[in-house]
Amino acid sequence: MLESLHISNYALIDSLDIEFHKGFNVITGETGAGKSIMLGALSLILGGRADSRVVTDPGAKSVIEAVFTVGGDNALRDYCLAADLEWDDEKCILRREVAPAGRSRAFVNDSPVPLGKLQAVAMRLIDIHSQHQNQLLATPEFQLRVIDTLAGNGERLEEYGRRFARLREAIRTLKAMRTRVEKSREDEEYTRFQLEQIEELSLTPGEQAELERERDTMTNLTAIKTALSRAVGALSGADTNALSLIDTAADACEDLESVIPADDDLPGRLESARIEIADIASTLEGIDESLTADPATLTAIEERLNSIYSLCHKHHVDDADALIELRETLRRRLHDLDTSDEAIAALERDARRAKALAAETAREISEARKAEAVRFAGKLREVAMPLGMANLRVEVQVLPADMSATGIDAVQFMVAFNKNQALMPVGATASGGEISRLMLSIKTIIASSMRLPSIIFDEIDTGVSGDVAARMGDMMRRISRSIQVTTITHLPQVAAKGDSHFRVYKEDDDNATHTRIAPLDREERVRAIASMLGGSSVDAAALAAARSLLKS
């Protein structure tokens, strides 16, 4: 429930704090006292558009903060935790700040959040209901939600949502496959031509790099053989080379036998070095012998590489390995095309199965809606008739519709308010006052069937009076036994039904006019209701009538 509301530096409100109570809260006040200003401020908590013109003092920001009691609201807790929002098991604090320049910031439990998240949380906590919002009653979405709520379709709709999502995914996959196949068929001839060109080269992985190495070697053969000759000569050629120098060192070590420790084994180590150098020299000689400057081989390599380079350029790839990858891609594409009929048939079977499962759950939902539609129409007539609609007739039509995210039905509330009037859609026949009374009746019916947020009724009783007004007050009082209800009213019959009563008024100081709000005790309530009954003249009769209303 809404526990408290703080508003500062907003329009005529310099600073205002309200402590709300459980049950039925009533707010009254003269026209223009500032009740709509309070609601405008509270609408910012619900994500309303911020306007810098409401910031009274340009040197400070406007702040609207609402504190809610949330103990036991597991659905809200789950949403906040899933959305990575701060959570407290007892209270939820929503705040909106508007800077003089118009920029606004939103907070949930003192943590900054995007406006969308503030709105999502607020909508789970409070519902501001005005005559303007009564137009919601005429929308098919609202009508469907009412019937589903009363029919207990929650779990069925969750299951249907999962099955419908699988159906849409199956349809998307099938459409994508058909599109790919259609495109592939258009390009089939060209794809086969590309594949034939690449396959003619019979490429192998790493082939291009090896050919380029061989070409570079043969092109630079003279320089390579010169380097090989120098290396072999230094190791084993000519008169002075590495092998002969090792032999000289070995002979010298024999003369030093008396001073060289036997453990060092210098002769043996020199012999090992001699063997390794001789082996290296032999390897180099073998490489030298294998290198031949065969012009025909070099020409063949150049032609092969040119073919590879040309095909790489044509297909916009870097090398032969990329051509090999393209070759495999083209092969898979043609294979998929050759087997596409079977693949499409399989996807069609998947889509049919998904549709059958979704339709099965949709039919269960539809049957529950049809049964509830009959019951609800009777209940709505029973509840609404005492509100000055003695000739009210109601029919809730559950009509077949294309399968959608909400099922296979379209729901339409049909009403007639006069005996000689044909049933018509509620939005096409009801006046503002009649829609207000119907909406109040609907919320009376559903308040005990689902967890609703705290409700603020903004002059929902406009256009009624007398006994009808009293009955509307009784309805709001009954709703308040399930949820917190706050109503802004000009009717004494409604104001007298409240558990708590607040009065909004204006107060002048030397510089400005300010909107204030004050809780009323028993005697203050008597005078406030007497004023509503008697206007500017509050006499004994008006006071007696006010006490009688409160007593009743």
C-alpha positions, 0 to 999 in steps of 0.5 A, spaced: 500 500 500 501 507 499 504 509 506 507 516 504 507 521 499 512 527 499 512 533 494 516 539 494 517 545 489 512 542 484 507 548 482 503 550 488 506 545 492 512 548 496 513 542 501 507 537 502 507 530 506 502 525 507 501 519 511 496 514 508 492 509 511 490 502 510 483 501 507 479 507 504 482 514 504 478 520 502 481 526 499 476 533 498 477 540 497 474 546 493 475 546 486 482 549 484 485 547 491 490 543 488 488 536 488 489 535 480 496 538 482 498 532 487 495 527 482 500 530 476 506 530 481 504 522 483 503 521 475 511 522 475 512 516 479 508 512 474 513 515 468 509 521 466 513 526 462 517 531 466 516 538 465 520 544 467 514 549 468 512 545 474 519 547 478 517 553 482 523 555 485 528 555 479 534 554 484 532 547 486 529 541 483 522 538 484 522 532 488 516 527 488 517 521 493 512 515 494 513 510 500 510 503 499 509 497 504 510 491 500 511 485 505 509 479 501 509 481 494 512 476 491 511 478 484 514 484 485 520 482 489 521 477 483 521 482 478 525 487 482 531 481 483 530 479 475 531 486 473 537 487 478 533 492 482 535 494 489 530 490 494 527 491 501 522 486 504 518 491 507 518 497 503 519 500 496 521 507 495 520 510 488 522 517 487 523 522 481 527 528 481 526 534 476 531 539 475 529 546 473 532 545 466 527 539 465 532 533 466 529 528 470 532 522 474 528 516 477 530 512 483 528 505 486 530 504 493 535 510 492 538 507 486 538 510 480 534 507 474 532 508 467 525 511 467 522 505 464 524 500 470 521 506 475 514 505 471 514 498 471 515 497 478 510 503 480 505 500 475 505 494 480 504 498 486 499 504 484 493 505 479 491 512 478 484 511 475 480 517 472 474 519 468 479 519 462 482 512 464 475 509 464 476 509 456 480 503 458 474 499 459 472 500 451 479 497 449 479 489 447 485 488 451 482 490 458 476 486 456 480 480 455 484 481 461 478 481 466 475 475 463 481 471 463 482 474 470 476 471 473 476 465 469 483 463 472 486 463 466 493 465 468 497 458 468 493 456 462 495 463 458 503 461 461 503 455 458 499 457 451 505 463 451 510 458 451 507 454 446 505 460 441 512 462 442 515 455 439 509 456 434 512 462 432 519 460 432 517 454 428 514 458 423 520 463 422 525 457 421 520 455 416 520 461 412 527 462 413 528 456 410 524 457 404 527 463 403 534 460 403 532 455 398 528 460 393 534 464 393 539 458 392 535 455 386 535 462 383 543 462 384 544 454 383 547 454 376 552 460 378 553 456 384 555 450 380 559 454 375 563 457 381 564 450 384 566 447 378 572 452 377 575 451 384 574 443 383 578 444 377 584 446 381 584 440 385 587 444 391 590 442 397 591 445 404 598 449 404 599 448 397 600 455 395 605 457 401 609 451 398 609 453 391 611 460 393 617 457 397 619 453 391 618 459 386 622 463 391 628 458 392 628 457 384 628 464 383 634 465 387 638 459 386 645 462 384 645 466 391 643 460 395 648 455 392 653 461 393 651 461 400 651 453 401 658 453 398 661 458 403 658 454 408 660 447 406 667 450 405 668 453 412 666 446 415 670 441 411 672 444 404 679 447 402 685 446 407 683 450 413 676 448 415 672 447 421 674 439 421 681 440 420 682 445 426 678 440 430 683 435 428 689 440 430 686 442 437 685 434 438 693 433 437 694 439 442 690 436 447 694 429 447 700 433 449 696 436 454 694 430 457 698 431 464 695 437 465 688 436 463 683 432 468 681 425 465 674 427 467 674 433 462 674 428 457 676 433 452 678 429 446 672 425 446 668 432 446 672 434 440 670 428 437 663 429 438 664 436 435 667 433 429 662 428 428 656 433 428 660 438 424 661 433 419 654 431 419 652 438 418 657 439 412 654 433 409 647 435 410 648 442 406 652 438 401 645 434 400 641 440 399 646 443 394 646 437 390 638 437 390 637 444 388 637 444 380 635 450 376 630 446 371 626 452 367 620 447 366 619 446 373 619 453 375 614 455 369 610 450 371 610 453 378 609 460 376 603 457 372 600 454 377 600 460 382 597 464 377 591 460 376 590 460 384 591 468 384 586 469 379 581 465 382 582 468 389 581 475 385 575 473 382 572 470 389 575 476 393 579 471 398 586 472 400 589 465 398 588 458 396 586 455 403 580 460 403 578 457 396 578 451 399 573 453 405 569 456 399 569 450 395 566 446 401 561 452 403 559 451 395 558 443 396 554 444 402 549 449 399 548 445 393 547 439 398 542 443 402 539 444 396 538 437 393 535 435 400 531 441 401 525 438 400 526 433 405 528 439 410 522 443 408 517 437 409 520 436 416 520 443 418 513 443 416 511 437 420 514 441 426 510 447 425 504 443 424 505 440 431 507 446 434 500 449 432 496 443 434 499 444 441 498 451 441 491 450 439 489 445 444 491 450 450 488 455 446 481 451 446 482 450 453 482 457 454 477 459 450 472 454 453 474 457 460 472 464 457 466 462 454 463 460 461 466 466 465 463 470 460 456 468 462 457 468 469 461 475 469 455 478 465 450 476 470 455 479 476 456 485 472 449 487 471 447 485 479 453 489 481 452 495 477 444 496 477 443 499 483 448 505 481 442 508 477 442 503 471 436 499 473 435 497 465 442 495 464 443 489 460 450 486 459 452 480 454 460 478 454 461 476 447 467 471 446 468 471 438 473 467 434 479 470 432 485 468 428 490 465 433 495 470 436 499 471 443 492 472 447 489 465 444 483 464 439 478 469 441 476 476 441 472 479 447 467 484 447 463 487 452 456 489 449 451 493 453 444 497 453 442 502 458 435 502 456 429 498 455 428 499 448 436 500 446 439 494 442 446 491 445 452 495 443 459 495 444 460 499 451 465 504 448 460 506 443 454 507 447 456 509 454 456 516 457 462 518 461 458 517 468 456 510 465 463 508 464 465 510 470 460 506 474 461 500 470 469 500 471 467 501 478 463 495 478 468 491 474 473 493 479 469 491 485 468 484 482 475 483 480 478 486 487 477 479 491 480 475 485 487 478 483 492 482 487 491 489 485 495 495 486 493 501 491 487 504 487 486 512 487 480 514 484 480 521 481 473 524 481 470 517 478 463 519 481 462 525 477 455 526 474 452 522 480 449 524 486 444 522 492 443 514 493 447 512 487 453 516 490 452 513 496 452 506 493 458 508 489 461 510 496 459 503 499 463 499 493 469 503 494 469 501 501 468 494 499 474 494 495 478 497 500 477 491 504 482 487 499 486 493 497 488 500 499 483 505 496 484 513 495 478 517 492 478 524 490 471 526 491 466 532 491 460 528 494 459 528 501 455 521 500 462 518 498 466 522 503 462 520 509 464 512 507 472 513 508 476 510 514 481 516 513 479 523 511 484 529 508 482 536 506 486 539 500 486 547 501 490 553 499 494 558 503 497 564 502 503 567 505 507 574 503 509 572 496 505 566 494 499 561 494 501 554 496 497 548 496 496 544 503 493 538 505 491 536 512 488 529 515 481 531 519 479 528 525 472 527 527 469 534 528 473 536 522 470 531 518 463 533 520 464 540 518 468 538 511 462 534 509 457 539 512 460 544 507 460 539 502 452 539 503 451 546 504 456 550 500 458 556 504 453 556 509 454 551 514 448 551 519 446 546 524 442 542 519 448 541 515 452 539 521 446 534 523 446 531 516 454 530 516 453 527 522 448 522 520 452 521 514 458 519 518 454 515 523 451 511 517 
